[in-house]
Amino acid sequence: MHFMTIIETYQQAYAFLFQFIDFSLTHQERVAPERFELERMFALMSLLGNPQQGFPAIHIAGTKGKGSVAAHCAAALRAAGMRTGLYTSPHLADFRERIQVDGELIPEPAFVEGMQAIADVVPQVPGVTSYELQTALALWYFARVDVECAVVEVGMGGRLDSTNILTPLVSVITNISYDHTAILGNTLAAIAGEKGGIIKPGIPVVSAPQDAEALAVLRAIAAEKGAAFILVGDDLPYRRVSASLDGQKFEIHQGQTAIQLSTRLLGSHQVENAVLAYAALLQSRLAGLPVDDASIQAGFARVSWPGRFEVFEGAPTVVLDGAHNRVSAHQLAETVREHFPGQKPALVFGASEDKDIAGMFAELLPLAAGLILYQAGHPRAANTADLAALAKKYDCPVTVVGSSDQVFPAAARLAGEDGVILVTGSLYLVGELRQVLIEKWL
């Protein structure tokens, strides 16, 4: 016998969601890979009436750029006049950012209603995780409001991620690099095997350019599943035309014709992400989704994805970027050099302890005038003493601050009025400091 859970407020719904196992708050080496399986998710969705079968979807896996690709896809679908769901993680300020329809966060009453529907059936599914419940809530809500397409980002990996119950119009795989190695494996081939687990029989796959090792695995999985494989760069050549702090222009070539596009997101990697989104939208169009080139152009031109090389111009200028592995830190350093040539930014840094912090430092510290360390309020955040020890080998002065209110004054002293403050290392850090920046500093 089990007691019914009654959920009447948003606070109760949020508390209910997080009384289950939450691996995002758990130290990675304590997470047993066998905890991840899809049977629970299929059982839960079946008890909810399989809402995920009620709308077409674009499904996005990969290490870096998933959110940016998702944001471009959703912006284009909205520009085409379609009611569009967007499911991403993590969030920057409000948990409800993870579940959006047409750019609006899931309303608190719908969050409560959805969690109540889930609470009614969850006793029949032992062992569920909070991430499985939040995915269920997103898919329930998208069906509830009759989205015409949902853009769904994988949380981690792909093969056993709770989103992998979808049969999408197209599977999308962004660039694969090293992350979550304790769970996904520590070779690119092993990680690609997990990410490629979203490939479905007969459903086309579009992929970003990949390391040869990862690409071979993805091609093999696609061939085995009879899924068409489209590789951005090879099958869809593109070039960047121009870039400024206002955005970037690029063109994509298809046979004898070229389409001109623009994005407000900065950095050459964001052009790759936008081209990947275009490839996904093309495949969705072939599958019957009414999204034409004009809508894609309009959507991409107004795409917004906060915390990804987000520039607040001022004295000093502040740049926020959620880079959290070595590859993204390298791309970030390149983008800083491009847009702020000759500048040595004040680097504000914090990271989750399971990340490749030494690798990120190798890319970022040679660029910095000095390092300001802050430990964000997240259970996996690395402590500042450990970060300071890792930074010792660089000729870079280190300041440790204990509260978020001290971050920008310390960084501004270091940067000077004409300088640049760069905040990076973790999306959790960026989310926390973005609020401080907007509320107290700008």
C-alpha positions in Angstrom: 0.0 0.0 0.0 1.3 3.5 -0.8 0.1 6.9 0.3 -1.0 9.4 -2.3 1.2 12.4 -2.6 -0.7 15.7 -2.8 1.1 18.5 -4.6 -0.6 21.9 -4.5 2.2 24.5 -4.8 5.3 25.0 -7.0 7.5 24.7 -4.0 6.0 21.3 -3.2 6.3 20.2 -6.8 10.0 21.2 -6.9 10.7 19.5 -3.6 9.0 16.3 -4.8 11.1 16.3 -8.0 14.3 16.4 -6.0 13.5 13.8 -3.4 14.6 11.2 -5.9 18.2 10.4 -6.8 19.8 13.3 -8.6 23.0 12.3 -10.4 23.8 15.9 -11.4 24.5 16.6 -7.8 26.5 13.4 -7.2 30.3 13.0 -7.4 30.8 11.2 -10.7 32.9 8.3 -9.3 30.0 7.4 -7.0 27.6 6.9 -9.9 27.4 3.3 -11.1 26.9 3.2 -14.9 24.4 0.3 -14.4 22.0 2.8 -12.7 21.3 4.2 -16.1 18.7 2.1 -18.1 15.6 2.9 -20.1 13.1 0.4 -18.8 12.1 2.7 -15.9 11.5 5.6 -18.3 9.4 3.5 -20.7 7.3 2.2 -17.8 6.8 5.7 -16.4 5.8 7.2 -19.8 3.4 4.3 -20.4 1.7 5.0 -17.1 1.4 8.7 -18.2 -0.2 7.6 -21.5 3.0 7.9 -23.7 2.7 11.6 -24.3 6.1 11.5 -26.2 4.3 9.8 -29.1 2.0 12.8 -29.6 4.4 15.2 -31.4 7.5 15.1 -33.7 10.9 15.8 -32.2 14.5 16.7 -33.1 16.8 14.8 -30.7 20.3 16.2 -30.0 23.3 14.5 -28.4 27.0 15.3 -28.2 29.5 16.8 -25.8 29.6 20.5 -26.7 27.1 22.8 -28.4 23.9 20.8 -27.8 22.1 23.8 -26.3 23.2 26.1 -29.0 22.1 23.7 -31.8 18.8 23.3 -29.9 18.3 27.1 -29.6 18.9 27.6 -33.3 16.4 24.8 -34.2 13.7 26.1 -31.9 14.1 29.7 -33.1 13.7 28.6 -36.7 10.6 26.4 -35.9 9.0 29.3 -34.1 9.8 31.7 -37.0 7.9 29.2 -39.2 4.9 29.7 -37.0 5.0 26.3 -35.2 4.3 25.9 -31.5 7.7 24.7 -30.4 8.9 22.8 -27.3 12.5 23.1 -26.0 14.0 20.8 -23.4 17.6 21.6 -22.3 19.8 21.4 -19.3 21.2 22.8 -17.1 19.5 26.1 -16.4 21.1 29.4 -15.6 18.8 31.1 -13.1 15.4 29.3 -12.9 14.8 25.6 -13.1 11.8 26.1 -15.4 14.2 27.4 -18.2 14.7 23.7 -18.9 11.2 23.3 -20.2 10.0 26.0 -22.6 7.3 26.4 -25.2 7.7 29.3 -27.7 10.3 30.8 -25.5 8.1 30.9 -22.4 9.1 28.9 -19.3 6.7 26.2 -18.2 4.2 28.1 -16.0 4.2 27.2 -12.3 0.5 25.8 -12.4 1.4 23.5 -15.2 4.6 22.4 -13.4 2.4 21.5 -10.4 -0.2 19.7 -12.4 2.4 17.7 -14.3 4.3 16.7 -11.1 0.9 15.6 -9.6 0.2 13.4 -12.6 3.7 11.9 -12.2 3.4 11.6 -8.4 0.2 9.5 -8.9 2.1 6.9 -10.9 5.6 7.0 -9.6 5.2 4.5 -6.8 4.7 1.9 -9.6 8.2 2.6 -11.0 10.9 1.9 -8.3 14.3 3.5 -8.6 13.4 6.5 -10.7 15.8 9.5 -10.8 14.9 13.2 -10.6 16.3 13.6 -14.1 13.9 10.9 -15.4 11.0 12.8 -13.7 12.0 16.1 -15.2 12.2 14.6 -18.7 8.8 13.0 -18.1 7.4 16.4 -17.0 8.8 18.1 -20.2 7.3 15.5 -22.5 4.0 15.5 -20.6 3.8 19.3 -20.9 4.7 19.4 -24.6 1.8 16.9 -25.3 -0.5 18.8 -23.0 -0.1 22.1 -24.9 0.0 20.4 -28.3 3.5 21.4 -29.5 3.9 20.9 -33.2 7.6 20.0 -32.7 9.8 19.5 -29.7 13.6 20.1 -29.7 15.0 17.8 -27.1 18.6 17.9 -25.7 20.1 14.7 -24.3 21.2 15.2 -20.6 24.2 12.9 -20.6 25.5 10.3 -23.1 22.6 9.2 -25.3 22.1 5.5 -25.4 20.7 5.3 -21.8 19.6 8.9 -21.4 16.0 9.3 -20.3 15.2 11.3 -23.5 16.1 8.2 -25.7 12.6 6.9 -25.5 11.8 9.3 -28.4 11.5 8.3 -32.0 12.5 11.6 -33.6 12.4 13.1 -37.2 16.2 13.4 -37.1 19.0 12.5 -34.7 21.7 15.2 -34.2 25.2 14.6 -32.9 27.3 17.7 -32.0 31.0 17.6 -31.6 32.2 14.8 -29.3 35.1 15.3 -26.8 35.9 14.1 -23.4 33.4 14.6 -20.6 31.7 12.4 -17.9 34.4 9.8 -18.7 33.6 7.9 -15.4 30.2 7.0 -16.9 30.6 7.2 -20.7 34.1 5.7 -21.1 37.5 7.3 -21.5 38.1 6.9 -25.2 36.4 8.9 -27.9 35.2 5.7 -29.5 33.5 4.6 -26.3 31.9 8.1 -25.8 30.8 8.1 -29.4 29.2 4.7 -28.9 27.1 6.2 -26.1 26.2 9.4 -28.0 25.4 7.3 -31.1 23.0 5.3 -29.0 20.3 7.9 -30.0 20.5 6.7 -33.7 17.2 4.9 -34.6 16.5 2.5 -37.4 15.8 4.4 -40.6 15.9 7.9 -39.0 18.5 10.2 -40.6 21.5 11.4 -38.5 23.3 14.7 -38.9 26.7 15.0 -37.3 29.1 17.9 -36.7 32.7 17.3 -37.9 34.2 14.6 -35.6 37.6 13.2 -34.7 38.3 10.2 -36.9 37.9 7.7 -34.1 34.4 9.1 -33.1 33.3 9.4 -36.7 34.1 5.8 -37.5 31.9 4.6 -34.6 29.0 6.9 -35.6 29.1 5.8 -39.3 29.1 2.2 -38.2 26.1 2.6 -35.9 24.2 4.5 -38.7 25.0 1.8 -41.2 23.9 -0.9 -38.9 20.6 0.9 -38.2 20.0 1.7 -41.9 20.0 5.4 -41.0 21.2 8.0 -43.6 24.3 9.8 -42.3 24.9 13.5 -43.1 28.2 15.0 -42.1 28.4 18.8 -41.8 31.4 20.2 -43.7 31.6 17.2 -46.0 28.0 16.7 -47.1 27.0 20.2 -46.3 30.0 22.6 -47.0 29.9 26.0 -45.4 32.0 29.1 -44.8 32.0 31.9 -42.3 31.7 35.3 -44.1 32.1 37.8 -41.3 32.1 38.2 -37.5 31.7 41.1 -35.1 30.3 41.5 -31.6 26.9 42.0 -33.2 27.0 38.5 -34.7 28.3 36.3 -37.6 27.3 35.8 -41.2 27.9 32.5 -43.0 26.8 30.6 -46.1 25.9 27.0 -46.7 26.4 25.4 -50.1 24.0 22.8 -51.5 24.9 21.8 -55.0 25.1 25.0 -57.2 23.2 27.1 -54.7 24.2 28.8 -51.4 22.0 30.1 -48.6 23.1 33.1 -46.6 22.5 33.0 -42.8 23.4 34.9 -39.7 23.5 34.1 -36.0 23.9 36.4 -33.0 26.0 33.8 -31.2 29.8 34.4 -31.3 32.7 32.2 -32.0 33.5 30.0 -35.1 32.2 26.9 -33.2 28.7 28.6 -33.1 28.8 28.8 -36.9 29.3 25.0 -36.9 26.5 24.6 -34.4 24.2 26.8 -36.6 25.1 24.7 -39.7 24.3 21.5 -37.8 20.9 23.0 -36.8 20.3 23.9 -40.5 21.1 20.3 -41.5 18.7 19.0 -38.8 16.0 21.3 -40.0 16.5 20.2 -43.7 16.0 16.6 -42.7 12.9 17.6 -40.6 11.6 19.4 -43.7 12.1 16.2 -45.8 10.1 14.4 -43.1 7.2 16.8 -43.6 7.9 19.6 -41.1 6.8 23.0 -42.7 10.0 25.0 -42.1 11.3 26.9 -45.1 14.6 28.7 -45.7 13.1 32.1 -45.0 12.0 30.9 -41.5 15.4 29.4 -40.8 17.1 32.7 -41.8 14.7 34.8 -39.6 14.9 32.4 -36.6 18.7 32.1 -36.7 19.1 35.9 -36.9 17.3 36.4 -33.6 18.5 33.3 -31.7 19.4 33.9 -28.1 21.3 31.6 -25.8 22.5 33.3 -22.6 25.8 32.4 -21.0 27.5 31.4 -24.2 30.0 34.1 -25.1 27.4 36.6 -23.9 28.9 40.1 -24.0 27.8 42.9 -21.6 29.6 46.0 -23.0 30.7 48.4 -20.3 33.7 49.7 -18.4 35.0 47.1 -18.1 33.2 44.8 -20.6 32.0 41.5 -19.2 31.9 38.2 -21.1 30.1 35.2 -19.7 30.7 31.7 -21.2 29.8 28.3 -19.8 32.9 26.5 -21.2 33.5 23.5 -19.0 36.0 21.2 -20.8 39.3 21.7 -22.6 37.9 21.8 -26.1 35.3 24.5 -25.2 38.0 26.4 -23.3 40.2 26.4 -26.4 37.3 27.7 -28.5 36.6 30.4 -25.9 40.2 31.5 -25.9 40.2 31.7 -29.7 36.9 33.8 -29.6 38.4 36.2 -27.0 41.5 36.7 -29.2 39.3 37.4 -32.2 37.0 39.9 -30.6 39.3 41.5 -28.0 42.7 41.4 -29.7 45.6 42.3 -27.5 43.5 42.3 -24.3 44.4 40.2 -21.3 41.1 39.6 -19.5 40.6 39.3 -15.8 39.6 35.6 -15.6 36.8 34.7 -13.1 36.8 30.9 -12.8 35.0 28.1 -11.0 34.3 24.5 -12.1 32.8 21.2 -11.1 35.5 19.0 -9.5 35.1 16.2 -12.0 36.0 18.4 -15.0 39.4 18.7 -16.8 40.4 21.8 -14.8 44.1 21.4 -15.7 43.2 21.3 -19.4 41.0 24.4 -19.1 43.7 26.3 -17.3 46.2 25.3 -20.0 44.0 27.1 -22.6 42.9 30.1 -20.5 45.6 31.1 -18.1 48.2 32.1 -20.7 45.6 34.6 -21.9 44.7 36.1 -18.5 45.9 39.2 -16.6 45.0 37.4 -13.4 42.8 34.7 -12.0 39.9 35.3 -9.6 38.6 32.0 -8.1 35.1 31.6 -6.7 33.3 28.5 -5.6 29.7 28.5 -6.9 26.9 27.2 -4.7 26.7 23.8 -6.4 27.4 20.5 -4.6 30.0 19.4 -7.2 31.9 22.7 -7.3 35.7 22.4 -6.8 37.1 24.2 -3.8 39.2 27.3 -4.5 42.2 26.0 -2.7 42.5 23.0 -5.1 42.0 25.4 -8.1 44.7 27.8 -6.7 47.1 24.8 -6.4 46.5 23.8 -10.0 47.1 27.4 -11.2 50.5 27.7 -9.4 52.5 26.6 -12.5 51.3 29.6 -14.5 52.7 33.1 -14.1 49.2 34.4 -13.2 48.3 36.2 -10.0 45.5 34.5 -8.1 42.8 36.1 -6.0 40.2 34.0 -4.0 36.9 35.6 -3.2 34.4 34.1 -0.7 31.2 35.7 -1.8 29.5 36.4 -5.2 29.3 40.1 -4.3 33.1 40.4 -4.2 33.6 38.9 -7.7 33.0 41.9 -9.9 34.7 44.5 -7.8 37.9 42.3 -7.6 37.7 41.6 -11.4 37.1 45.2 -12.3 40.2 46.3 -10.3 42.3 43.8 -12.2 40.8 44.5 -15.7 40.6 48.3 -15.5 37.9 50.4 -17.2 39.0 49.6 -20.7 39.5 45.9 -20.0 37.6 42.7 -20.2 36.3 40.4 -17.4 35.8 36.8 -18.6 33.6 34.5 -16.4 33.9 30.8 -17.2 34.5 27.2 -16.1 30.9 26.1 -15.4 27.4 27.0 -16.4 26.4 26.9 -12.7 29.0 29.6 -12.0 27.9 31.6 -15.0 24.2 31.3 -14.0 24.9 32.5 -10.4 27.2 35.4 -11.4 25.0 36.5 -14.3 22.2 37.3 -11.8 24.7 39.2 -9.6 25.9 41.1 -12.7 22.4 42.0 -13.8 21.0 42.8 -10.4 23.9 44.6 -8.7 26.6 45.5 -11.1 25.4 46.7 -14.4 
